């Protein structure tokens, strides 16, 4: 797995426009929408120089004025890999896009929300998501969709996804995060059922 993303160190770290590439293909597999980047690693090197950006990556350059970084995969990303490979693909080949309700990097959600309140960093990621709705989208933002600052965005995304993929209703399952779905709660009946439903899209 290779991880490409945009990043700024403002407000303790903001990561957005994240893309996971499996194998050599740049074909889209699907997307996920979660809470925030959590305890994601910060980049440990400089941005990728323009002349080194892979051609296939450029088709996902939805934030053209931002620099690309290469990150290390984290545990959530491995759970995302498991989610999509769980649907019959022994070995993934292609791209999974990561969206979030907010983009401040902090494992402490309360701390992230505090930083978010002082942040003036805004991106139109809902419009970006609409571009890729032809492939399955997993909604795993947990209870953050009930926060008044993000409820409107969550409802808009719900509407976009349910219109394109009416086969699955995430609401009864309370939008479990991929780590709970594929790791901590993987043997829970609701997680088993949700994985089966998601694999039908």
Secondary structure, DSSP 8 states (H G I E B T S, - for coil): -EEEEEEE-GGG-EEEEEEEEETT---EEEEEEES--TT----SS----GGGS-HHHHTT--STTS--EEE---HHHHHHHHHHHTTT-SS--EEEEEEES--B--SSHHHHHHHHHH------HHHHHHHTTTS-EEEE-GGGGGSTTTHHHHHHHHHHHHHH-TT---GGGT---HHIIIIITTTSHHHHHHHHHHTT-
